[in-house]
């Protein structure tokens, strides 16, 4: 639902007023719309676009050089009035006639159509181009019945670029119609949207399901499926827009559009799956776009739009543009498929240990890291729940991700015959790199510090393991600036280390010493239930964490416990 609203009757008006103020370097305000701040030359064809509000940056974001000359906006999901369209048309006209662009909806057809009649009666040559890109709304035999959705961005961009290039009104109309005829869109929704002031959504999608083919105002879709992987969603979108592909078409403009509530990161994940399909079919992408360009308030969903480009359309799609919705120089070159993009990386080389004992020690370290990764994967959800009480809930995910990467790196190094030091170095770097965040840095640095007391020639020994743990602990406290009682990893680490140090003076079987140290670490983690967090993100709501263990302390204790069965083999 819309949370920042005020009087719902003023929602669209206040939004337009703010838009005109924020982008005053590009637009200037008029009642119910906007004009370019710097009008085009006399004799230029005027591109006037518009429709209902609630779809930002469609339509008001289209005004600017290389795009539209003017926009006229209606209320939320409502066509602008005849009077507003005609008035803004008169204000924007530069003598070369007007080409109006809008989506294929009854209200827009009526209001823009009558306004065009009035302008023609005044001697202003006025043409209409209606977008009809939504393949879900009608079969290919009746394209005139299809709705206009996110295809507006590509069609109107080409329309505006052709007008700025000096095309006369016949040519602007013709190239715009060609762009529309070669544009297809299909959308899906995971949840509906609510109008300003309304507590109820226009439509809902059952939990765990996705609706296929919905319109941008919540118009009914054509089907409903179980929520699926990015690859399945990509195929659902791709197959429908490609079903009407012209036989000769190989080059295309592409827009993966968010419906309003969908995050750009989610769209990027989906793009990876889509891009693989384009590459599979040998298609060339020209300046693809990913983001929220045609929204429906807070609808959760996305759509895929493609335009089959010929030489003329491609030139106008590549042309420079400066509008709130899109700002870029002339686009040069084709998009290289992701699989062929060169990624700058330093080469990784693992030297084989000088002795078999060294290689054996490396394999032991790799087994230990793999065991950690398995345990942290199993405990990922639990650690995340605890972290969410006062933190951001990502501790379990970060620990699982980091340890998985560490296990892969350790396995690669040990398979190459590397010794204990090099294997642990590889694991440390991978953990810190992939886990990210505070825990990633702490664990990465701890493992790296541990590795510095080892070598690549010798077998593992109890003394080396004890020294490694001590050095790792010092490094954690050095960079984390935490002390016992701060409700951090240190509350489990400190008693674990203290136990190892105590038995340094009173030697005994390492398996027994390790088991005792683990119990002390678990007790230390349990004791953090009584503490309020004083470090990290949790400190902001420190009291909320009381009654729950610190996730960092608990994950450390569980990790050390996971190694217990391996201690006899390691040393």
C-alpha positions as CSV (number, residue, x, y, z in Angstrom):
1,X,0.0,0.0,0.0
2,X,1.0,3.7,-0.3
3,X,2.4,4.8,3.0
4,X,3.2,8.4,2.2
5,X,0.0,9.9,0.9
6,X,-1.7,12.8,2.5
7,X,-5.0,13.7,0.7
8,X,-5.3,11.0,-1.9
9,X,-7.1,13.5,-4.2
10,X,-3.9,15.5,-4.4
11,X,-1.4,12.6,-4.7
12,X,-0.8,12.9,-8.4
13,X,-0.8,16.7,-8.4
14,X,1.7,16.9,-5.6
15,X,3.9,14.3,-7.3
16,X,3.9,16.2,-10.6
17,X,4.7,19.5,-8.8
18,X,7.7,17.9,-7.1
19,X,8.9,16.3,-10.3
20,X,8.9,19.7,-12.1
21,X,10.8,21.3,-9.2
22,X,13.4,18.6,-9.0
23,X,14.1,18.4,-12.7
24,X,13.8,22.1,-13.5
25,X,17.1,21.9,-15.4
26,X,15.4,19.6,-17.9
27,X,11.7,20.5,-17.7
28,X,9.4,23.5,-17.0
29,X,6.0,23.1,-15.4
30,X,2.6,23.6,-17.0
31,X,-0.7,22.7,-15.5
32,X,-1.2,18.9,-15.7
33,X,2.2,18.3,-17.3
34,X,5.7,19.6,-18.3
35,X,7.5,21.0,-21.3
36,X,11.2,20.9,-22.2
37,X,13.1,23.6,-20.4
38,X,14.9,24.3,-23.7
39,X,12.3,24.0,-26.5
40,X,13.4,22.7,-29.9
41,X,13.9,24.9,-32.9
42,X,11.0,26.4,-34.8
43,X,9.6,24.1,-37.4
44,X,10.5,21.0,-35.4
45,X,7.9,18.2,-35.0
46,X,6.6,18.2,-31.4
47,X,6.4,14.9,-29.6
48,X,3.7,15.0,-27.0
49,X,3.2,11.9,-24.8
50,X,1.1,11.2,-21.8
51,X,-1.3,9.0,-19.8
52,X,-2.2,8.4,-16.2
53,X,-0.1,8.9,-13.1
54,X,1.2,6.1,-11.0
55,X,3.7,4.7,-13.5
56,X,6.7,6.9,-12.8
57,X,9.1,7.5,-14.6
58,X,6.5,6.8,-17.3
59,X,5.3,9.4,-18.6
60,X,6.6,12.6,-17.1
61,X,10.2,11.3,-17.1
62,X,10.2,11.1,-20.9
63,X,10.5,14.9,-21.3
64,X,13.9,16.0,-22.5
65,X,16.3,16.2,-25.5
66,X,16.2,13.1,-27.6
67,X,12.9,12.1,-26.1
68,X,9.6,14.0,-25.7
69,X,8.9,17.7,-26.0
70,X,6.0,17.7,-23.6
71,X,4.0,15.4,-21.4
72,X,0.4,15.6,-20.2
73,X,-0.5,13.7,-17.0
74,X,-3.8,12.5,-15.7
75,X,-4.8,11.3,-12.2
76,X,-3.7,7.9,-10.8
77,X,-4.3,5.4,-13.6
78,X,-6.6,7.9,-15.3
79,X,-6.3,9.6,-18.7
80,X,-5.6,13.3,-18.8
81,X,-8.5,15.5,-19.9
82,X,-9.2,16.7,-23.4
83,X,-8.6,20.2,-22.3
84,X,-5.2,19.4,-20.7
85,X,-4.0,17.5,-23.8
86,X,-5.0,20.3,-26.2
87,X,-3.6,23.1,-24.0
88,X,-0.2,21.5,-23.6
89,X,-0.2,20.6,-27.3
90,X,-0.7,24.3,-28.1
91,X,2.1,25.4,-25.7
92,X,4.6,22.8,-27.0
93,X,3.9,23.3,-30.7
94,X,6.9,24.6,-32.7
95,X,5.3,24.8,-36.1
96,X,6.1,21.3,-37.4
97,X,3.0,19.6,-36.2
98,X,2.4,17.3,-33.3
99,X,2.8,13.5,-32.9
100,X,0.9,12.3,-29.9
101,X,2.0,9.0,-28.2
102,X,0.0,7.1,-25.6
103,X,-1.0,3.6,-24.5
104,X,-4.0,1.8,-26.0
105,X,-6.6,2.4,-23.3
106,X,-10.2,3.6,-23.8
107,X,-9.8,6.8,-21.8
108,X,-6.5,7.8,-23.5
109,X,-7.9,7.0,-27.0
110,X,-11.0,9.2,-26.2
111,X,-9.3,12.2,-24.6
112,X,-6.2,12.3,-26.8
113,X,-8.3,11.6,-29.9
114,X,-10.7,14.5,-29.3
115,X,-7.9,16.9,-28.3
116,X,-6.2,16.0,-31.6
117,X,-9.4,16.8,-33.5
118,X,-9.5,20.2,-31.8
119,X,-5.9,20.9,-32.7
120,X,-6.4,19.9,-36.3
121,X,-9.4,22.2,-36.4
122,X,-7.1,25.0,-35.3
123,X,-4.7,24.3,-38.2
124,X,-2.1,22.2,-36.3
125,X,-1.3,19.0,-38.1
126,X,-1.7,16.4,-35.3
127,X,-1.0,12.7,-35.6
128,X,-1.6,9.8,-33.2
129,X,0.6,6.8,-32.5
130,X,-0.9,4.3,-30.0
131,X,1.4,1.7,-28.4
132,X,0.1,-1.9,-28.5
133,X,3.0,-4.0,-27.2
134,X,1.3,-6.2,-24.6
135,X,1.1,-9.7,-26.1
136,X,-1.1,-11.0,-23.2
137,X,-4.0,-8.7,-24.0
138,X,-5.0,-9.9,-27.5
139,X,-3.8,-12.4,-30.1
140,X,-1.5,-11.4,-33.0
141,X,-4.5,-11.4,-35.4
142,X,-5.9,-8.4,-33.6
143,X,-2.9,-6.2,-32.5
144,X,-5.1,-3.1,-32.4
145,X,-6.7,-4.6,-29.3
146,X,-3.5,-4.9,-27.4
147,X,-2.6,-2.7,-24.5
148,X,0.4,-0.4,-24.4
149,X,2.7,-1.2,-21.5
150,X,6.5,-0.8,-21.0
151,X,7.0,-0.7,-24.8
152,X,6.2,3.1,-24.4
153,X,9.8,3.7,-23.3
154,X,11.4,2.3,-26.5
155,X,8.8,3.5,-29.0
156,X,8.6,7.0,-27.6
157,X,12.4,7.2,-27.3
158,X,12.7,6.4,-31.0
159,X,9.9,8.8,-31.8
160,X,11.6,11.7,-29.9
161,X,15.0,10.9,-31.5
162,X,13.6,11.0,-35.0
163,X,11.9,14.3,-34.3
164,X,15.1,15.8,-32.9
165,X,17.0,14.5,-36.0
166,X,14.8,16.7,-38.2
167,X,12.3,14.2,-39.6
168,X,9.1,15.8,-40.8
169,X,5.8,14.8,-39.3
170,X,5.1,12.0,-41.9
171,X,8.4,10.4,-41.2
172,X,8.2,10.7,-37.4
173,X,4.8,9.1,-37.5
174,X,6.0,6.4,-39.8
175,X,9.1,5.4,-37.9
176,X,7.1,5.5,-34.6
177,X,4.5,3.2,-36.0
178,X,7.2,0.9,-37.3
179,X,8.8,0.8,-33.8
180,X,5.5,0.0,-32.2
181,X,4.8,-2.8,-34.8
182,X,8.1,-4.4,-33.9
183,X,7.7,-4.1,-30.1
184,X,6.4,-6.9,-27.8
185,X,6.0,-7.0,-24.0
186,X,4.9,-9.6,-21.5
187,X,4.6,-9.2,-17.7
188,X,4.2,-11.1,-14.5
189,X,3.2,-10.1,-11.0
190,X,3.9,-11.5,-7.6
191,X,1.6,-9.1,-5.7
192,X,-0.8,-6.3,-6.6
193,X,-0.8,-2.6,-6.0
194,X,-3.0,-0.3,-3.8
195,X,-4.3,3.1,-4.8
196,X,-3.3,6.0,-2.6
197,X,-5.5,6.1,0.4
198,X,-6.8,2.6,0.0
199,X,-5.8,-0.2,2.5
200,X,-6.8,-2.8,-0.1
201,X,-4.9,-3.9,-3.1
202,X,-6.5,-3.8,-6.5
203,X,-5.8,-7.5,-6.9
204,X,-3.8,-10.0,-4.9
205,X,-1.6,-13.0,-5.9
206,X,-1.7,-16.0,-3.6
207,X,1.4,-16.7,-1.6
208,X,3.9,-18.7,-3.5
209,X,2.2,-18.0,-6.9
210,X,2.8,-15.6,-9.8
211,X,0.3,-14.2,-12.1
212,X,1.1,-14.1,-15.8
213,X,0.0,-11.4,-18.3
214,X,-1.4,-8.8,-15.9
215,X,-1.7,-5.2,-17.1
216,X,-0.1,-2.1,-15.6
217,X,-3.4,-1.1,-13.9
218,X,-4.0,-4.6,-12.4
219,X,-6.0,-5.8,-15.4
220,X,-6.6,-9.6,-15.2
221,X,-3.9,-11.9,-16.4
222,X,-4.1,-15.0,-18.5
223,X,-2.7,-17.6,-16.1
224,X,-1.3,-18.3,-12.7
225,X,1.7,-20.5,-11.9
226,X,3.8,-21.5,-8.8
227,X,6.6,-19.1,-8.0
228,X,9.6,-20.4,-9.8
229,X,13.4,-20.0,-10.3
230,X,14.8,-17.1,-12.2
231,X,15.5,-19.5,-15.1
232,X,11.8,-20.5,-15.3
233,X,10.6,-16.9,-15.0
234,X,13.0,-15.9,-17.7
235,X,11.7,-18.6,-20.0
236,X,8.1,-17.6,-19.3
237,X,8.8,-14.0,-20.3
238,X,11.2,-14.8,-23.2
239,X,9.0,-17.4,-24.9
240,X,6.0,-15.1,-25.1
241,X,7.7,-12.0,-26.5
242,X,9.7,-14.1,-29.0
243,X,6.7,-16.1,-30.3
244,X,6.1,-13.3,-33.0
245,X,9.7,-12.7,-33.9
246,X,10.2,-11.7,-37.5
247,X,12.3,-14.3,-39.4
248,X,15.1,-11.9,-40.3
249,X,15.3,-10.1,-36.9
250,X,18.6,-10.6,-35.1
251,X,19.2,-7.2,-33.4
252,X,17.0,-5.9,-30.7
253,X,16.5,-3.3,-28.0
254,X,15.5,-4.9,-24.7
255,X,14.0,-3.6,-21.5
256,X,13.6,-5.7,-18.3
257,X,11.2,-3.6,-16.3
258,X,10.3,-3.5,-12.6
259,X,6.7,-2.9,-11.7
260,X,7.4,-0.7,-8.7
261,X,8.2,-2.9,-5.7
262,X,10.6,-5.2,-7.4
263,X,14.2,-4.4,-6.5
264,X,16.8,-3.7,-9.1
265,X,18.9,-6.4,-7.6
266,X,16.2,-8.9,-8.3
267,X,16.0,-7.7,-11.9
268,X,19.7,-8.1,-12.3
269,X,19.4,-11.8,-11.1
270,X,16.6,-12.3,-13.6
271,X,18.7,-10.6,-16.3
272,X,21.4,-13.2,-16.0
273,X,18.9,-15.9,-16.9
274,X,17.4,-13.9,-19.7
275,X,20.7,-12.9,-21.2
276,X,21.7,-16.6,-21.5
277,X,18.5,-17.1,-23.7
278,X,19.4,-14.2,-26.0
279,X,22.9,-15.6,-26.4
280,X,21.6,-19.1,-27.0
281,X,19.6,-17.9,-29.9
282,X,22.4,-15.8,-31.4
283,X,20.7,-12.5,-30.9
284,X,22.5,-9.1,-30.6
285,X,21.5,-6.7,-27.9
286,X,21.7,-3.0,-28.4
287,X,21.8,-0.8,-25.3
288,X,19.6,-3.0,-23.0
289,X,17.9,-1.5,-20.0
290,X,17.2,-3.0,-16.6
291,X,15.3,-1.1,-14.0
292,X,11.9,0.3,-13.1
293,X,10.8,2.4,-16.1
294,X,7.0,1.7,-16.3
295,X,5.7,1.1,-12.8
296,X,2.3,0.5,-11.2
297,X,2.7,2.2,-7.8
298,X,3.8,-0.6,-5.5
299,X,3.0,-3.6,-7.7
300,X,5.5,-6.4,-7.2
301,X,6.4,-7.8,-10.6
302,X,8.3,-7.3,-13.8
303,X,8.0,-7.4,-17.6
304,X,10.2,-8.0,-20.6
305,X,10.0,-5.7,-23.7
306,X,11.8,-6.3,-26.9
307,X,11.9,-4.2,-30.1
308,X,13.2,-5.8,-33.3
309,X,15.6,-3.2,-34.8
310,X,16.3,-2.4,-38.4
311,X,19.1,0.1,-39.3
312,X,16.8,3.1,-39.0
313,X,15.3,2.1,-35.6
314,X,18.7,1.2,-34.2
315,X,20.1,4.6,-35.1
316,X,17.4,6.3,-33.1
317,X,17.6,3.9,-30.2
318,X,21.3,4.6,-30.0
319,X,20.9,8.4,-30.2
320,X,21.9,10.6,-27.3
321,X,19.2,11.4,-24.8
322,X,18.9,13.6,-21.7
323,X,15.6,13.0,-19.8
324,X,14.8,12.1,-16.2
325,X,14.1,8.5,-17.3
326,X,17.2,8.1,-19.4
327,X,20.4,10.0,-19.8
328,X,23.3,8.8,-22.0
329,X,25.5,9.8,-24.8
330,X,25.2,8.2,-28.2
331,X,25.6,4.4,-27.7
332,X,28.5,2.9,-29.6
333,X,29.1,-0.8,-30.3
334,X,27.1,-4.0,-29.7
335,X,26.7,-5.7,-26.3
336,X,29.1,-8.6,-25.8
337,X,27.4,-11.7,-24.4
338,X,28.2,-12.1,-20.7
339,X,29.9,-15.4,-21.3
340,X,32.5,-13.7,-23.5
341,X,33.1,-10.7,-21.3
342,X,36.7,-10.6,-20.0
343,X,36.9,-10.4,-16.2
344,X,40.1,-8.9,-14.9
345,X,41.5,-11.3,-12.3
346,X,44.9,-12.2,-11.0
347,X,45.9,-15.7,-11.9
348,X,45.8,-18.2,-9.0
349,X,48.7,-20.7,-8.8
350,X,49.1,-23.3,-6.0
351,X,52.6,-24.6,-5.6
352,X,52.9,-28.3,-4.7
353,X,54.3,-28.9,-1.2
354,X,57.9,-29.9,-1.0
355,X,57.1,-33.1,1.0
356,X,54.3,-35.6,1.1
357,X,53.8,-34.7,4.7
358,X,53.1,-31.2,3.6
359,X,50.6,-32.2,1.0
360,X,48.9,-34.5,3.5
361,X,48.7,-31.6,6.0
362,X,47.1,-29.5,3.2
363,X,44.5,-32.2,2.6
364,X,43.7,-32.3,6.4
365,X,43.1,-28.5,6.4
366,X,40.8,-28.8,3.4
367,X,38.8,-31.5,5.2
368,X,38.5,-29.3,8.2
369,X,37.2,-26.3,6.2
370,X,34.7,-28.5,4.4
371,X,33.4,-29.7,7.8
372,X,33.0,-26.1,8.9
373,X,31.1,-25.3,5.7
374,X,28.8,-28.2,6.1
375,X,27.9,-27.3,9.7
376,X,27.4,-23.6,8.9
377,X,25.2,-24.5,6.0
378,X,23.1,-26.6,8.3
379,X,22.8,-23.8,10.9
380,X,22.3,-21.0,8.4
381,X,18.6,-20.4,9.0
382,X,18.9,-20.6,12.8
383,X,21.8,-18.1,12.9
384,X,19.9,-15.8,10.6
385,X,16.8,-15.8,12.9
386,X,18.9,-14.9,15.9
387,X,20.7,-12.1,14.0
388,X,17.4,-10.7,12.9
389,X,16.4,-10.0,16.5
390,X,18.6,-7.0,16.8
391,X,20.7,-7.0,13.7
392,X,20.1,-7.3,10.0
393,X,19.5,-11.1,9.8
394,X,22.3,-11.9,7.4
395,X,24.8,-13.6,9.7
396,X,23.8,-17.1,8.8
397,X,23.8,-16.4,5.1
398,X,27.2,-14.7,5.3
399,X,28.8,-17.5,7.3
400,X,27.4,-20.1,5.0
401,X,28.4,-18.3,1.9
402,X,31.9,-17.5,3.2
403,X,32.6,-21.0,4.4
404,X,31.4,-22.6,1.1
405,X,33.8,-20.4,-0.8
406,X,36.6,-21.2,1.6
407,X,35.9,-24.9,1.2
408,X,36.0,-24.7,-2.6
409,X,39.3,-22.7,-2.4
410,X,40.8,-25.1,0.1
411,X,39.8,-28.1,-2.0
412,X,41.4,-26.5,-5.2
413,X,44.6,-25.8,-3.3
414,X,44.9,-29.2,-1.7
415,X,44.1,-31.0,-5.0
416,X,47.1,-29.2,-6.5
417,X,49.2,-30.7,-3.7
418,X,49.6,-27.4,-1.7
419,X,50.7,-27.6,2.0
420,X,48.8,-26.5,5.1
421,X,49.8,-22.9,5.0
422,X,48.9,-22.3,1.4
423,X,45.6,-24.2,1.7
424,X,44.6,-22.1,4.7
425,X,45.6,-18.9,3.0
426,X,43.4,-19.7,0.1
427,X,40.5,-20.5,2.4
428,X,41.0,-17.3,4.3
429,X,41.0,-15.1,1.2
430,X,38.0,-16.8,-0.2
431,X,36.0,-16.6,3.1
432,X,36.7,-12.9,3.5
433,X,36.0,-12.2,-0.2
434,X,32.7,-14.0,-0.5
435,X,31.2,-13.6,3.0
436,X,31.6,-9.8,3.1
437,X,30.5,-7.8,6.1
438,X,32.1,-7.9,9.6
439,X,32.0,-11.7,10.0
440,X,33.7,-12.1,6.6
441,X,36.5,-9.8,7.5
442,X,37.0,-11.3,11.0
443,X,37.0,-15.0,9.8
444,X,39.1,-14.2,6.8
445,X,41.7,-12.4,8.9
446,X,41.6,-15.0,11.6
447,X,42.3,-17.9,9.2
448,X,45.0,-15.9,7.5
449,X,46.7,-15.1,10.9
450,X,46.4,-18.8,11.7
451,X,48.1,-19.7,8.4
452,X,51.2,-17.7,9.2
453,X,52.3,-20.1,11.9
454,X,52.1,-23.0,9.6
455,X,54.4,-24.1,6.7
456,X,54.0,-26.2,3.6
457,X,56.5,-28.9,4.4
458,X,55.5,-30.3,7.8
459,X,52.6,-32.3,9.2
460,X,50.2,-30.6,11.5
461,X,51.2,-30.6,15.2
462,X,49.3,-29.7,18.4
463,X,51.7,-26.9,19.1
464,X,51.2,-25.4,15.7
465,X,47.4,-25.6,16.0
466,X,47.5,-24.0,19.4
467,X,49.7,-21.2,18.2
468,X,47.5,-20.7,15.2
469,X,44.4,-20.4,17.3
470,X,46.1,-17.9,19.6
471,X,47.3,-15.8,16.7
472,X,43.9,-15.9,15.1
473,X,42.3,-14.7,18.4
474,X,44.7,-11.8,18.7
475,X,43.9,-10.7,15.2
476,X,40.1,-10.9,15.8
477,X,40.4,-8.7,18.9
478,X,42.9,-6.4,17.2
479,X,40.6,-5.5,14.2
480,X,37.2,-6.0,15.9
481,X,38.0,-3.9,19.0
482,X,35.8,-6.1,21.0
483,X,36.2,-7.4,24.6
484,X,34.4,-10.1,26.5
485,X,31.0,-8.8,27.5
486,X,30.4,-6.9,24.3
487,X,28.2,-9.7,23.0
488,X,30.4,-10.7,20.0
489,X,32.3,-13.6,18.7
490,X,35.0,-12.8,21.3
491,X,32.7,-14.0,24.1
492,X,33.1,-17.6,22.8
493,X,36.5,-17.1,21.3
494,X,38.1,-15.9,24.6
495,X,37.2,-18.9,26.8
496,X,38.1,-21.3,23.9
497,X,41.6,-19.8,23.7
498,X,42.0,-19.6,27.5
499,X,41.4,-23.4,27.7
500,X,44.0,-24.1,25.1
501,X,46.5,-21.8,26.8
502,X,45.9,-23.4,30.2
503,X,46.6,-26.9,28.8
504,X,49.8,-25.6,27.2
505,X,51.3,-25.7,30.6
506,X,49.5,-29.0,31.5
507,X,49.7,-31.1,28.3
508,X,47.1,-33.8,27.6
509,X,45.4,-35.6,24.7
510,X,44.5,-32.9,22.1
511,X,41.1,-34.4,21.5
512,X,40.2,-34.0,25.2
513,X,41.6,-30.5,25.3
514,X,39.7,-29.5,22.2
515,X,36.5,-31.0,23.6
516,X,36.9,-29.0,26.8
517,X,37.6,-25.8,24.9
518,X,34.5,-26.3,22.8
519,X,32.3,-26.7,25.9
520,X,33.8,-23.4,27.2
521,X,33.0,-21.7,23.9
522,X,29.4,-23.0,23.9
523,X,29.1,-21.8,27.5
524,X,30.5,-18.4,26.5
525,X,28.0,-18.1,23.7
526,X,25.1,-19.1,26.0
527,X,26.2,-16.5,28.5
528,X,25.7,-13.7,25.9
529,X,22.0,-14.1,26.4
530,X,22.3,-11.9,29.5
531,X,24.2,-9.2,27.6
532,X,23.1,-6.2,25.6
533,X,25.0,-5.8,22.4
534,X,27.6,-3.1,22.4
535,X,29.2,-3.6,19.0
536,X,28.1,-3.9,15.4
537,X,24.7,-3.1,14.0
538,X,23.0,-4.9,16.9
539,X,24.2,-2.2,19.3
540,X,21.5,0.2,18.0
541,X,18.9,-2.0,19.5
542,X,21.1,-3.7,22.0
543,X,18.4,-4.4,24.6
544,X,16.4,-6.3,22.0
545,X,19.1,-8.9,21.9
546,X,18.8,-9.7,25.6
547,X,17.6,-13.2,26.1
548,X,19.2,-14.4,22.9
549,X,22.7,-15.6,22.2
550,X,25.0,-13.5,20.0
551,X,25.0,-15.1,16.5
552,X,28.7,-14.5,16.0
553,X,29.6,-16.2,19.3
554,X,27.3,-19.1,18.6
555,X,28.6,-19.7,15.1
556,X,32.2,-19.7,16.3
557,X,31.3,-22.3,19.0
558,X,29.4,-24.4,16.6
559,X,32.3,-24.3,14.1
560,X,34.8,-25.4,16.7
561,X,32.4,-28.2,17.8
562,X,32.2,-29.3,14.2
563,X,36.0,-29.8,14.1
564,X,36.0,-32.0,17.2
565,X,35.7,-35.3,15.3
566,X,38.6,-34.3,13.0
567,X,41.1,-33.3,15.7
568,X,42.6,-36.7,16.0
569,X,43.2,-36.9,12.3
570,X,44.5,-33.3,12.0
571,X,47.2,-33.7,14.6
